Amino acid sequence: MRKITLLLLVFTFIACSRSKFEKEWTTEKAPETFSARFETTKGNFEIEIRRSNSPAAADRLYQLISHGYYDNSVFYRVVPNYVAQFGNTDVAVMEQWRSVKIPDEPVRLGNKKGTISFARYGKETRDLELFINLNHNIRLDTTFVDGVKGYPALGQVSKGMEVVEELYSGYGERTMPEADNMYADRPDFMRTFVNLDVIRTAYILSEE
């Protein structure tokens, strides 16, 4: 019984430590190229990121994946032939990451099908949320959002795009008006949108 209790404490400590935020993490630099695997309720897919596409954003993505930020994150917005979006988890942790801004950068890699980009809602707001393009969304390369032009893609899905395309999309945009409830009462949100897929874990596979 004592061993079981100790194991539970260890697992609890590991889970909590992976959800913490340390400001020093935000100074970590990504390698020129890295790949990562996302294990989801629908299956696994992998991405390959080139830092030269958007250096500041690549650094942030590398930091987030390295420190377990996307574990248990929900694909809360999946719109057929448009995007699959994820990246919001624990509110307190979100706010800590968002307190460290990253600069805006020009679009070097466009939003073709299979590419991955940070969502944004204005100046220096690429921070946590990502979307995978389910179509050639070239208009996103030049769209202005509060004076900021375009959504710079960082890289692309290198394996398992068929998994991404199978993520549950039946709710479309209907989840968006309820998105705040995902933070306030995630169990209730998931009961309302029971079919949404979840990222079980994400981790760095290789670095060059």
HELIX and SHEET records of a PDB file:
HELIX    1   1 ARG A    2  ARG A   18  1                                  17    
HELIX    2   2 LYS A   23  THR A   27  5                                   5    
HELIX    3   3 ARG A   51  ASN A   53  5                                   3    
HELIX    4   4 PRO A   55  SER A   66  1                                  12    
HELIX    5   5 VAL A   91  ARG A   98  1                                   8    
HELIX    6   6 ILE A  138  ASP A  141  5                                   4    
HELIX    7   7 MET A  161  GLU A  165  1                                   5    
HELIX    8   8 GLU A  173  GLU A  178  5                                   6    
HELIX    9   9 ALA A  179  ALA A  184  1                                   6    
HELIX   10  10 ARG A  186  THR A  192  1                                   7    
SHEET    1   A 8 ARG A  77  VAL A  79  0                                        
SHEET    2   A 8 VAL A  83  PHE A  86 -1                                        
SHEET    3   A 8 LEU A 130  ASN A 133 -1                                        
SHEET    4   A 8 THR A 115  PHE A 118 -1                                        
SHEET    5   A 8 ALA A 153  LYS A 159 -1                                        
SHEET    6   A 8 GLY A  43  ARG A  50 -1                                        
SHEET    7   A 8 THR A  33  THR A  40 -1                                        
SHEET    8   A 8 ILE A 199  GLU A 207 -1                                        
SHEET    1   B 2 PHE A 144  VAL A 145  0                                        
SHEET    2   B 2 VAL A 148  LYS A 149 -1                                        
END                                                                             
